[in-house]
Amino acid sequence: RFRYADVDSLMIRTFREGDLSAVMDIWLSGNLDAHSFIPPSFFTERFEESASAICKAEVYVFEDGEVEGFIVQHDAYHEGLLVRDNARGKGIGTALLSHAVSAKKRLSVHVFARNEKALRFYLKNGFVPLSSAENPEAGESEVLLEIW
């Protein structure tokens, strides 16, 4: 299976308005897949708000003929990293995270505690857990992780 071990920097680029449809498709399917413990309505009800926020944030996409994944940041806060289902496990998420971390001195992210796969990913990539608290909107515990 092909892996993006040495990702060409041209594969990661700044988000463009024309990417929004692909990014939001990945956003919705990725969130529904990763958070089966949260009702789907939590994400579907936030779809438009999230699309608007993505258009205003610092976003990078991984493109290999089509958008395969993206990362969203706001200052030193990492708001989301999602990869298209059939492109997972190829190093795209790691490449996007490396790109984001290299541009920041410090980066933090909240991850639902029950999203064990995401927690392992961030820990493997050098993030350290700082605290845990309940997300009142989702009714789920979140872990705050940070890398510096």
FIVEXDREN-353388 format. One record per atom (N, C-alpha, C): residue number from 1; z, y, x. Coordinates in nm, 2 decimals, decimal comma. Layout:
<sites>
@pos: NUM; pz: Z; py: Y; px: X
...
</sites>
This chain:
<sites>
@pos: 1; pz: 0,00; py: -0,12; px: 0,08
@pos: 1; pz: 0,00; py: 0,00; px: 0,00
@pos: 1; pz: 0,00; py: 0,12; px: 0,09
@pos: 2; pz: -0,09; py: 0,22; px: 0,06
@pos: 2; pz: -0,10; py: 0,34; px: 0,14
@pos: 2; pz: 0,03; py: 0,43; px: 0,12
@pos: 3; pz: 0,08; py: 0,48; px: 0,23
@pos: 3; pz: 0,19; py: 0,57; px: 0,23
@pos: 3; pz: 0,15; py: 0,70; px: 0,30
@pos: 4; pz: 0,20; py: 0,81; px: 0,25
@pos: 4; pz: 0,17; py: 0,94; px: 0,32
@pos: 4; pz: 0,27; py: 0,97; px: 0,43
@pos: 5; pz: 0,27; py: 0,88; px: 0,53
@pos: 5; pz: 0,36; py: 0,89; px: 0,64
@pos: 5; pz: 0,34; py: 1,02; px: 0,72
@pos: 6; pz: 0,22; py: 1,05; px: 0,75
@pos: 6; pz: 0,19; py: 1,18; px: 0,82
@pos: 6; pz: 0,11; py: 1,27; px: 0,73
@pos: 7; pz: 0,18; py: 1,33; px: 0,64
@pos: 7; pz: 0,11; py: 1,41; px: 0,54
@pos: 7; pz: 0,04; py: 1,53; px: 0,60
@pos: 8; pz: -0,08; py: 1,54; px: 0,57
@pos: 8; pz: -0,16; py: 1,66; px: 0,61
@pos: 8; pz: -0,10; py: 1,78; px: 0,53
@pos: 9; pz: -0,07; py: 1,89; px: 0,60
@pos: 9; pz: -0,01; py: 2,00; px: 0,54
@pos: 9; pz: -0,10; py: 2,06; px: 0,43
@pos: 10; pz: -0,23; py: 2,03; px: 0,44
@pos: 10; pz: -0,32; py: 2,08; px: 0,33
@pos: 10; pz: -0,30; py: 2,01; px: 0,20
@pos: 11; pz: -0,23; py: 1,90; px: 0,20
@pos: 11; pz: -0,20; py: 1,83; px: 0,07
@pos: 11; pz: -0,09; py: 1,90; px: -0,01
@pos: 12; pz: -0,01; py: 1,98; px: 0,06
@pos: 12; pz: 0,10; py: 2,05; px: -0,01
@pos: 12; pz: 0,05; py: 2,20; px: -0,01
@pos: 13; pz: 0,05; py: 2,26; px: -0,13
@pos: 13; pz: 0,01; py: 2,39; px: -0,14
@pos: 13; pz: 0,09; py: 2,46; px: -0,25
@pos: 14; pz: 0,08; py: 2,59; px: -0,25
@pos: 14; pz: 0,14; py: 2,67; px: -0,35
@pos: 14; pz: 0,08; py: 2,65; px: -0,49
@pos: 15; pz: 0,17; py: 2,64; px: -0,59
@pos: 15; pz: 0,13; py: 2,62; px: -0,73
@pos: 15; pz: 0,03; py: 2,73; px: -0,77
@pos: 16; pz: -0,07; py: 2,69; px: -0,85
@pos: 16; pz: -0,16; py: 2,79; px: -0,91
@pos: 16; pz: -0,15; py: 2,77; px: -1,07
@pos: 17; pz: -0,18; py: 2,87; px: -1,14
@pos: 17; pz: -0,17; py: 2,87; px: -1,28
@pos: 17; pz: -0,25; py: 2,75; px: -1,35
@pos: 18; pz: -0,36; py: 2,71; px: -1,29
@pos: 18; pz: -0,44; py: 2,60; px: -1,34
@pos: 18; pz: -0,37; py: 2,47; px: -1,32
@pos: 19; pz: -0,26; py: 2,46; px: -1,24
@pos: 19; pz: -0,19; py: 2,34; px: -1,22
@pos: 19; pz: -0,09; py: 2,31; px: -1,33
@pos: 20; pz: -0,06; py: 2,41; px: -1,42
@pos: 20; pz: 0,05; py: 2,40; px: -1,51
@pos: 20; pz: 0,04; py: 2,27; px: -1,60
@pos: 21; pz: -0,08; py: 2,24; px: -1,65
@pos: 21; pz: -0,09; py: 2,13; px: -1,74
@pos: 21; pz: -0,05; py: 2,00; px: -1,67
@pos: 22; pz: -0,10; py: 1,98; px: -1,55
@pos: 22; pz: -0,07; py: 1,85; px: -1,47
@pos: 22; pz: 0,08; py: 1,85; px: -1,44
@pos: 23; pz: 0,13; py: 1,97; px: -1,40
@pos: 23; pz: 0,27; py: 1,98; px: -1,36
@pos: 23; pz: 0,36; py: 1,94; px: -1,48
@pos: 24; pz: 0,33; py: 2,00; px: -1,59
@pos: 24; pz: 0,42; py: 1,97; px: -1,71
@pos: 24; pz: 0,40; py: 1,83; px: -1,76
@pos: 25; pz: 0,29; py: 1,77; px: -1,74
@pos: 25; pz: 0,27; py: 1,63; px: -1,78
@pos: 25; pz: 0,36; py: 1,54; px: -1,69
@pos: 26; pz: 0,36; py: 1,57; px: -1,56
@pos: 26; pz: 0,45; py: 1,50; px: -1,46
@pos: 26; pz: 0,60; py: 1,53; px: -1,49
@pos: 27; pz: 0,63; py: 1,66; px: -1,53
@pos: 27; pz: 0,76; py: 1,70; px: -1,56
@pos: 27; pz: 0,82; py: 1,62; px: -1,68
@pos: 28; pz: 0,74; py: 1,62; px: -1,78
@pos: 28; pz: 0,79; py: 1,55; px: -1,90
@pos: 28; pz: 0,81; py: 1,40; px: -1,88
@pos: 29; pz: 0,70; py: 1,33; px: -1,83
@pos: 29; pz: 0,70; py: 1,19; px: -1,82
@pos: 29; pz: 0,81; py: 1,15; px: -1,71
@pos: 30; pz: 0,82; py: 1,23; px: -1,60
@pos: 30; pz: 0,91; py: 1,20; px: -1,50
@pos: 30; pz: 1,06; py: 1,21; px: -1,54
@pos: 31; pz: 1,09; py: 1,32; px: -1,62
@pos: 31; pz: 1,22; py: 1,34; px: -1,67
@pos: 31; pz: 1,26; py: 1,23; px: -1,77
@pos: 32; pz: 1,16; py: 1,19; px: -1,86
@pos: 32; pz: 1,19; py: 1,09; px: -1,96
@pos: 32; pz: 1,22; py: 0,95; px: -1,89
@pos: 33; pz: 1,14; py: 0,93; px: -1,78
@pos: 33; pz: 1,16; py: 0,80; px: -1,71
@pos: 33; pz: 1,29; py: 0,80; px: -1,63
@pos: 34; pz: 1,32; py: 0,91; px: -1,56
@pos: 34; pz: 1,44; py: 0,91; px: -1,48
@pos: 34; pz: 1,57; py: 0,93; px: -1,55
@pos: 35; pz: 1,56; py: 0,97; px: -1,67
@pos: 35; pz: 1,69; py: 1,00; px: -1,75
@pos: 35; pz: 1,69; py: 0,93; px: -1,88
@pos: 36; pz: 1,67; py: 0,80; px: -1,88
@pos: 36; pz: 1,67; py: 0,72; px: -2,00
@pos: 36; pz: 1,81; py: 0,73; px: -2,07
@pos: 37; pz: 1,91; py: 0,77; px: -2,01
@pos: 37; pz: 2,04; py: 0,78; px: -2,06
@pos: 37; pz: 2,06; py: 0,92; px: -2,14
@pos: 38; pz: 1,96; py: 1,00; px: -2,14
@pos: 38; pz: 1,97; py: 1,13; px: -2,22
@pos: 38; pz: 1,86; py: 1,12; px: -2,33
@pos: 39; pz: 1,89; py: 1,17; px: -2,45
@pos: 39; pz: 1,79; py: 1,16; px: -2,56
@pos: 39; pz: 1,67; py: 1,24; px: -2,52
@pos: 40; pz: 1,55; py: 1,18; px: -2,55
@pos: 40; pz: 1,42; py: 1,25; px: -2,51
@pos: 40; pz: 1,41; py: 1,39; px: -2,57
@pos: 41; pz: 1,48; py: 1,42; px: -2,68
@pos: 41; pz: 1,47; py: 1,56; px: -2,73
@pos: 41; pz: 1,53; py: 1,66; px: -2,64
@pos: 42; pz: 1,62; py: 1,62; px: -2,55
@pos: 42; pz: 1,68; py: 1,71; px: -2,45
@pos: 42; pz: 1,56; py: 1,77; px: -2,37
@pos: 43; pz: 1,46; py: 1,69; px: -2,33
@pos: 43; pz: 1,35; py: 1,74; px: -2,25
@pos: 43; pz: 1,24; py: 1,80; px: -2,34
@pos: 44; pz: 1,21; py: 1,74; px: -2,45
@pos: 44; pz: 1,10; py: 1,79; px: -2,53
@pos: 44; pz: 1,13; py: 1,93; px: -2,59
@pos: 45; pz: 1,26; py: 1,95; px: -2,62
@pos: 45; pz: 1,30; py: 2,08; px: -2,67
@pos: 45; pz: 1,30; py: 2,19; px: -2,56
@pos: 46; pz: 1,30; py: 2,15; px: -2,44
@pos: 46; pz: 1,30; py: 2,25; px: -2,33
@pos: 46; pz: 1,17; py: 2,26; px: -2,26
@pos: 47; pz: 1,07; py: 2,20; px: -2,32
@pos: 47; pz: 0,93; py: 2,19; px: -2,26
@pos: 47; pz: 0,88; py: 2,33; px: -2,23
@pos: 48; pz: 0,87; py: 2,41; px: -2,34
@pos: 48; pz: 0,81; py: 2,55; px: -2,32
@pos: 48; pz: 0,89; py: 2,64; px: -2,23
@pos: 49; pz: 1,02; py: 2,63; px: -2,24
@pos: 49; pz: 1,11; py: 2,71; px: -2,16
@pos: 49; pz: 1,09; py: 2,67; px: -2,01
@pos: 50; pz: 1,08; py: 2,54; px: -1,99
@pos: 50; pz: 1,06; py: 2,49; px: -1,85
@pos: 50; pz: 0,92; py: 2,53; px: -1,79
@pos: 51; pz: 0,82; py: 2,53; px: -1,88
@pos: 51; pz: 0,69; py: 2,57; px: -1,83
@pos: 51; pz: 0,69; py: 2,72; px: -1,79
@pos: 52; pz: 0,76; py: 2,80; px: -1,87
@pos: 52; pz: 0,77; py: 2,94; px: -1,84
@pos: 52; pz: 0,85; py: 2,96; px: -1,71
@pos: 53; pz: 0,95; py: 2,89; px: -1,69
@pos: 53; pz: 1,03; py: 2,90; px: -1,57
@pos: 53; pz: 0,96; py: 2,86; px: -1,45
@pos: 54; pz: 0,88; py: 2,75; px: -1,46
@pos: 54; pz: 0,80; py: 2,70; px: -1,35
@pos: 54; pz: 0,70; py: 2,81; px: -1,31
@pos: 55; pz: 0,64; py: 2,88; px: -1,40
@pos: 55; pz: 0,54; py: 2,98; px: -1,37
@pos: 55; pz: 0,60; py: 3,10; px: -1,29
@pos: 56; pz: 0,73; py: 3,11; px: -1,30
@pos: 56; pz: 0,80; py: 3,23; px: -1,24
@pos: 56; pz: 0,87; py: 3,18; px: -1,11
@pos: 57; pz: 0,88; py: 3,06; px: -1,08
@pos: 57; pz: 0,95; py: 3,00; px: -0,97
@pos: 57; pz: 0,86; py: 2,99; px: -0,84
@pos: 58; pz: 0,93; py: 2,95; px: -0,74
@pos: 58; pz: 0,86; py: 2,91; px: -0,61
@pos: 58; pz: 0,82; py: 2,76; px: -0,63
@pos: 59; pz: 0,70; py: 2,73; px: -0,64
@pos: 59; pz: 0,66; py: 2,59; px: -0,67
@pos: 59; pz: 0,55; py: 2,55; px: -0,57
@pos: 60; pz: 0,57; py: 2,43; px: -0,52
@pos: 60; pz: 0,46; py: 2,37; px: -0,43
@pos: 60; pz: 0,42; py: 2,24; px: -0,50
@pos: 61; pz: 0,29; py: 2,21; px: -0,49
@pos: 61; pz: 0,24; py: 2,09; px: -0,54
@pos: 61; pz: 0,18; py: 2,00; px: -0,43
@pos: 62; pz: 0,18; py: 1,87; px: -0,45
@pos: 62; pz: 0,12; py: 1,78; px: -0,36
@pos: 62; pz: -0,01; py: 1,73; px: -0,43
@pos: 63; pz: -0,12; py: 1,76; px: -0,37
@pos: 63; pz: -0,25; py: 1,73; px: -0,43
@pos: 63; pz: -0,33; py: 1,64; px: -0,34
@pos: 64; pz: -0,38; py: 1,54; px: -0,40
@pos: 64; pz: -0,47; py: 1,44; px: -0,33
@pos: 64; pz: -0,58; py: 1,41; px: -0,43
@pos: 65; pz: -0,67; py: 1,51; px: -0,46
@pos: 65; pz: -0,77; py: 1,50; px: -0,56
@pos: 65; pz: -0,72; py: 1,55; px: -0,69
@pos: 66; pz: -0,59; py: 1,52; px: -0,72
@pos: 66; pz: -0,53; py: 1,58; px: -0,84
@pos: 66; pz: -0,38; py: 1,60; px: -0,80
@pos: 67; pz: -0,31; py: 1,68; px: -0,88
@pos: 67; pz: -0,17; py: 1,70; px: -0,86
@pos: 67; pz: -0,09; py: 1,57; px: -0,88
@pos: 68; pz: -0,02; py: 1,53; px: -0,77
@pos: 68; pz: 0,05; py: 1,40; px: -0,77
@pos: 68; pz: 0,20; py: 1,42; px: -0,79
@pos: 69; pz: 0,25; py: 1,55; px: -0,75
@pos: 69; pz: 0,39; py: 1,58; px: -0,76
@pos: 69; pz: 0,41; py: 1,72; px: -0,73
@pos: 70; pz: 0,53; py: 1,77; px: -0,75
@pos: 70; pz: 0,57; py: 1,91; px: -0,73
@pos: 70; pz: 0,72; py: 1,93; px: -0,71
@pos: 71; pz: 0,75; py: 2,04; px: -0,65
@pos: 71; pz: 0,89; py: 2,08; px: -0,62
@pos: 71; pz: 0,90; py: 2,22; px: -0,67
@pos: 72; pz: 1,02; py: 2,25; px: -0,73
@pos: 72; pz: 1,04; py: 2,38; px: -0,79
@pos: 72; pz: 1,17; py: 2,43; px: -0,72
@pos: 73; pz: 1,16; py: 2,56; px: -0,67
@pos: 73; pz: 1,28; py: 2,62; px: -0,61
@pos: 73; pz: 1,30; py: 2,76; px: -0,66
@pos: 74; pz: 1,42; py: 2,80; px: -0,66
@pos: 74; pz: 1,45; py: 2,94; px: -0,69
@pos: 74; pz: 1,56; py: 2,98; px: -0,58
@pos: 75; pz: 1,51; py: 3,07; px: -0,49
@pos: 75; pz: 1,59; py: 3,10; px: -0,37
@pos: 75; pz: 1,63; py: 2,98; px: -0,30
@pos: 76; pz: 1,76; py: 2,95; px: -0,28
@pos: 76; pz: 1,81; py: 2,84; px: -0,21
@pos: 76; pz: 1,85; py: 2,72; px: -0,30
@pos: 77; pz: 1,81; py: 2,73; px: -0,43
@pos: 77; pz: 1,84; py: 2,63; px: -0,53
@pos: 77; pz: 1,71; py: 2,55; px: -0,56
@pos: 78; pz: 1,72; py: 2,42; px: -0,55
@pos: 78; pz: 1,61; py: 2,33; px: -0,57
@pos: 78; pz: 1,63; py: 2,28; px: -0,72
@pos: 79; pz: 1,53; py: 2,32; px: -0,80
@pos: 79; pz: 1,54; py: 2,30; px: -0,94
@pos: 79; pz: 1,48; py: 2,17; px: -0,99
@pos: 80; pz: 1,39; py: 2,11; px: -0,91
@pos: 80; pz: 1,33; py: 1,99; px: -0,96
@pos: 80; pz: 1,23; py: 1,94; px: -0,86
@pos: 81; pz: 1,21; py: 1,81; px: -0,85
@pos: 81; pz: 1,12; py: 1,74; px: -0,77
@pos: 81; pz: 1,07; py: 1,62; px: -0,85
@pos: 82; pz: 0,94; py: 1,61; px: -0,89
@pos: 82; pz: 0,89; py: 1,50; px: -0,97
@pos: 82; pz: 0,76; py: 1,46; px: -0,91
@pos: 83; pz: 0,73; py: 1,33; px: -0,92
@pos: 83; pz: 0,61; py: 1,27; px: -0,87
@pos: 83; pz: 0,55; py: 1,18; px: -0,98
@pos: 84; pz: 0,42; py: 1,19; px: -1,00
@pos: 84; pz: 0,35; py: 1,11; px: -1,10
@pos: 84; pz: 0,39; py: 0,97; px: -1,08
@pos: 85; pz: 0,41; py: 0,90; px: -1,19
@pos: 85; pz: 0,45; py: 0,76; px: -1,19
@pos: 85; pz: 0,37; py: 0,67; px: -1,10
@pos: 86; pz: 0,24; py: 0,67; px: -1,11
@pos: 86; pz: 0,16; py: 0,58; px: -1,02
@pos: 86; pz: 0,15; py: 0,63; px: -0,88
@pos: 87; pz: 0,21; py: 0,74; px: -0,84
@pos: 87; pz: 0,21; py: 0,79; px: -0,71
@pos: 87; pz: 0,34; py: 0,78; px: -0,64
@pos: 88; pz: 0,44; py: 0,72; px: -0,71
@pos: 88; pz: 0,58; py: 0,71; px: -0,65
@pos: 88; pz: 0,58; py: 0,60; px: -0,54
@pos: 89; pz: 0,67; py: 0,62; px: -0,45
@pos: 89; pz: 0,69; py: 0,52; px: -0,34
@pos: 89; pz: 0,60; py: 0,53; px: -0,23
@pos: 90; pz: 0,52; py: 0,64; px: -0,22
@pos: 90; pz: 0,42; py: 0,66; px: -0,12
@pos: 90; pz: 0,46; py: 0,77; px: -0,02
@pos: 91; pz: 0,58; py: 0,83; px: -0,04
@pos: 91; pz: 0,63; py: 0,94; px: 0,05
@pos: 91; pz: 0,60; py: 1,08; px: 0,00
@pos: 92; pz: 0,55; py: 1,09; px: -0,12
@pos: 92; pz: 0,51; py: 1,22; px: -0,17
@pos: 92; pz: 0,64; py: 1,31; px: -0,19
@pos: 93; pz: 0,74; py: 1,25; px: -0,25
@pos: 93; pz: 0,86; py: 1,32; px: -0,27
@pos: 93; pz: 0,93; py: 1,36; px: -0,15
@pos: 94; pz: 0,93; py: 1,28; px: -0,05
@pos: 94; pz: 0,99; py: 1,31; px: 0,08
@pos: 94; pz: 0,91; py: 1,42; px: 0,15
@pos: 95; pz: 0,78; py: 1,42; px: 0,14
@pos: 95; pz: 0,69; py: 1,52; px: 0,20
@pos: 95; pz: 0,72; py: 1,66; px: 0,13
@pos: 96; pz: 0,73; py: 1,66; px: 0,00
@pos: 96; pz: 0,76; py: 1,78; px: -0,07
@pos: 96; pz: 0,90; py: 1,83; px: -0,04
@pos: 97; pz: 1,00; py: 1,75; px: -0,03
@pos: 97; pz: 1,13; py: 1,79; px: 0,00
@pos: 97; pz: 1,14; py: 1,84; px: 0,15
@pos: 98; pz: 1,07; py: 1,77; px: 0,24
@pos: 98; pz: 1,07; py: 1,82; px: 0,38
@pos: 98; pz: 1,01; py: 1,96; px: 0,39
@pos: 99; pz: 0,90; py: 1,98; px: 0,31
@pos: 99; pz: 0,84; py: 2,11; px: 0,31
@pos: 99; pz: 0,94; py: 2,22; px: 0,26
@pos: 100; pz: 1,01; py: 2,19; px: 0,16
@pos: 100; pz: 1,11; py: 2,28; px: 0,10
@pos: 100; pz: 1,22; py: 2,31; px: 0,20
@pos: 101; pz: 1,27; py: 2,20; px: 0,25
@pos: 101; pz: 1,39; py: 2,22; px: 0,34
@pos: 101; pz: 1,35; py: 2,29; px: 0,47
@pos: 102; pz: 1,23; py: 2,27; px: 0,52
@pos: 102; pz: 1,19; py: 2,34; px: 0,64
@pos: 102; pz: 1,18; py: 2,49; px: 0,62
@pos: 103; pz: 1,16; py: 2,54; px: 0,50
@pos: 103; pz: 1,15; py: 2,68; px: 0,47
@pos: 103; pz: 1,28; py: 2,75; px: 0,44
@pos: 104; pz: 1,39; py: 2,67; px: 0,42
@pos: 104; pz: 1,52; py: 2,73; px: 0,38
@pos: 104; pz: 1,62; py: 2,69; px: 0,48
@pos: 105; pz: 1,72; py: 2,78; px: 0,50
@pos: 105; pz: 1,84; py: 2,74; px: 0,58
@pos: 105; pz: 1,93; py: 2,65; px: 0,51
@pos: 106; pz: 1,94; py: 2,67; px: 0,38
@pos: 106; pz: 2,03; py: 2,59; px: 0,30
@pos: 106; pz: 1,96; py: 2,57; px: 0,16
@pos: 107; pz: 1,98; py: 2,45; px: 0,11
@pos: 107; pz: 1,92; py: 2,41; px: -0,02
@pos: 107; pz: 2,02; py: 2,33; px: -0,10
@pos: 108; pz: 2,04; py: 2,36; px: -0,23
@pos: 108; pz: 2,13; py: 2,28; px: -0,31
@pos: 108; pz: 2,05; py: 2,23; px: -0,43
@pos: 109; pz: 2,11; py: 2,13; px: -0,49
@pos: 109; pz: 2,04; py: 2,07; px: -0,61
@pos: 109; pz: 2,15; py: 2,00; px: -0,69
@pos: 110; pz: 2,14; py: 2,00; px: -0,83
@pos: 110; pz: 2,22; py: 1,92; px: -0,92
@pos: 110; pz: 2,14; py: 1,80; px: -0,96
@pos: 111; pz: 2,21; py: 1,68; px: -0,96
@pos: 111; pz: 2,15; py: 1,56; px: -1,00
@pos: 111; pz: 2,24; py: 1,49; px: -1,10
@pos: 112; pz: 2,19; py: 1,44; px: -1,21
@pos: 112; pz: 2,28; py: 1,37; px: -1,30
@pos: 112; pz: 2,34; py: 1,25; px: -1,23
@pos: 113; pz: 2,46; py: 1,22; px: -1,24
@pos: 113; pz: 2,53; py: 1,12; px: -1,17
@pos: 113; pz: 2,47; py: 0,98; px: -1,20
@pos: 114; pz: 2,42; py: 0,96; px: -1,33
@pos: 114; pz: 2,37; py: 0,83; px: -1,37
@pos: 114; pz: 2,23; py: 0,81; px: -1,32
@pos: 115; pz: 2,17; py: 0,92; px: -1,25
@pos: 115; pz: 2,03; py: 0,90; px: -1,19
@pos: 115; pz: 2,05; py: 0,85; px: -1,05
@pos: 116; pz: 2,09; py: 0,73; px: -1,04
@pos: 116; pz: 2,12; py: 0,67; px: -0,91
@pos: 116; pz: 2,00; py: 0,67; px: -0,81
@pos: 117; pz: 1,88; py: 0,66; px: -0,86
@pos: 117; pz: 1,77; py: 0,66; px: -0,77
@pos: 117; pz: 1,75; py: 0,80; px: -0,70
@pos: 118; pz: 1,77; py: 0,90; px: -0,78
@pos: 118; pz: 1,76; py: 1,04; px: -0,72
@pos: 118; pz: 1,87; py: 1,07; px: -0,63
@pos: 119; pz: 1,99; py: 1,02; px: -0,66
@pos: 119; pz: 2,11; py: 1,04; px: -0,57
@pos: 119; pz: 2,08; py: 0,97; px: -0,44
@pos: 120; pz: 2,04; py: 0,85; px: -0,44
@pos: 120; pz: 2,00; py: 0,78; px: -0,32
@pos: 120; pz: 1,90; py: 0,85; px: -0,24
@pos: 121; pz: 1,80; py: 0,91; px: -0,30
@pos: 121; pz: 1,69; py: 0,98; px: -0,24
@pos: 121; pz: 1,74; py: 1,10; px: -0,16
@pos: 122; pz: 1,83; py: 1,18; px: -0,23
@pos: 122; pz: 1,88; py: 1,30; px: -0,17
@pos: 122; pz: 1,97; py: 1,27; px: -0,05
@pos: 123; pz: 2,06; py: 1,17; px: -0,07
@pos: 123; pz: 2,15; py: 1,13; px: 0,03
@pos: 123; pz: 2,08; py: 1,08; px: 0,15
@pos: 124; pz: 1,97; py: 1,00; px: 0,13
@pos: 124; pz: 1,89; py: 0,95; px: 0,24
@pos: 124; pz: 1,82; py: 1,06; px: 0,32
@pos: 125; pz: 1,79; py: 1,17; px: 0,25
@pos: 125; pz: 1,72; py: 1,28; px: 0,31
@pos: 125; pz: 1,82; py: 1,39; px: 0,36
@pos: 126; pz: 1,95; py: 1,36; px: 0,38
@pos: 126; pz: 2,04; py: 1,45; px: 0,45
@pos: 126; pz: 2,13; py: 1,54; px: 0,36
@pos: 127; pz: 2,11; py: 1,53; px: 0,23
@pos: 127; pz: 2,20; py: 1,61; px: 0,14
@pos: 127; pz: 2,34; py: 1,55; px: 0,13
@pos: 128; pz: 2,43; py: 1,63; px: 0,11
@pos: 128; pz: 2,57; py: 1,60; px: 0,11
@pos: 128; pz: 2,63; py: 1,63; px: -0,03
@pos: 129; pz: 2,70; py: 1,54; px: -0,09
@pos: 129; pz: 2,76; py: 1,58; px: -0,22
@pos: 129; pz: 2,88; py: 1,68; px: -0,20
@pos: 130; pz: 2,88; py: 1,78; px: -0,28
@pos: 130; pz: 2,99; py: 1,88; px: -0,27
@pos: 130; pz: 3,09; py: 1,88; px: -0,39
@pos: 131; pz: 3,04; py: 1,86; px: -0,51
@pos: 131; pz: 3,12; py: 1,86; px: -0,63
@pos: 131; pz: 3,05; py: 1,78; px: -0,74
@pos: 132; pz: 3,13; py: 1,76; px: -0,85
@pos: 132; pz: 3,08; py: 1,70; px: -0,97
@pos: 132; pz: 3,14; py: 1,77; px: -1,09
@pos: 133; pz: 3,06; py: 1,79; px: -1,19
@pos: 133; pz: 3,10; py: 1,85; px: -1,31
@pos: 133; pz: 3,01; py: 1,81; px: -1,43
@pos: 134; pz: 3,06; py: 1,83; px: -1,55
@pos: 134; pz: 2,98; py: 1,79; px: -1,67
@pos: 134; pz: 2,88; py: 1,90; px: -1,70
@pos: 135; pz: 2,76; py: 1,86; px: -1,73
@pos: 135; pz: 2,65; py: 1,95; px: -1,78
@pos: 135; pz: 2,68; py: 1,95; px: -1,93
@pos: 136; pz: 2,73; py: 2,06; px: -1,98
@pos: 136; pz: 2,76; py: 2,07; px: -2,12
@pos: 136; pz: 2,64; py: 2,05; px: -2,22
@pos: 137; pz: 2,52; py: 2,09; px: -2,18
@pos: 137; pz: 2,41; py: 2,08; px: -2,26
@pos: 137; pz: 2,36; py: 1,93; px: -2,28
@pos: 138; pz: 2,37; py: 1,86; px: -2,17
@pos: 138; pz: 2,33; py: 1,72; px: -2,17
@pos: 138; pz: 2,45; py: 1,62; px: -2,20
@pos: 139; pz: 2,57; py: 1,67; px: -2,18
@pos: 139; pz: 2,69; py: 1,58; px: -2,20
@pos: 139; pz: 2,70; py: 1,48; px: -2,09
@pos: 140; pz: 2,64; py: 1,51; px: -1,98
@pos: 140; pz: 2,64; py: 1,41; px: -1,86
@pos: 140; pz: 2,70; py: 1,48; px: -1,74
@pos: 141; pz: 2,76; py: 1,39; px: -1,65
@pos: 141; pz: 2,81; py: 1,44; px: -1,53
@pos: 141; pz: 2,70; py: 1,47; px: -1,43
@pos: 142; pz: 2,71; py: 1,58; px: -1,36
@pos: 142; pz: 2,61; py: 1,61; px: -1,25
@pos: 142; pz: 2,68; py: 1,62; px: -1,12
@pos: 143; pz: 2,61; py: 1,59; px: -1,01
@pos: 143; pz: 2,66; py: 1,60; px: -0,88
@pos: 143; pz: 2,58; py: 1,72; px: -0,81
@pos: 144; pz: 2,66; py: 1,81; px: -0,75
@pos: 144; pz: 2,60; py: 1,91; px: -0,67
@pos: 144; pz: 2,59; py: 1,86; px: -0,53
@pos: 145; pz: 2,46; py: 1,87; px: -0,47
@pos: 145; pz: 2,44; py: 1,82; px: -0,34
@pos: 145; pz: 2,38; py: 1,94; px: -0,26
@pos: 146; pz: 2,40; py: 1,94; px: -0,13
@pos: 146; pz: 2,35; py: 2,05; px: -0,05
@pos: 146; pz: 2,31; py: 2,00; px: 0,09
@pos: 147; pz: 2,21; py: 2,07; px: 0,15
@pos: 147; pz: 2,17; py: 2,04; px: 0,28
@pos: 147; pz: 2,16; py: 2,17; px: 0,36
@pos: 148; pz: 2,20; py: 2,18; px: 0,48
@pos: 148; pz: 2,20; py: 2,30; px: 0,56
@pos: 148; pz: 2,17; py: 2,27; px: 0,71
</sites>
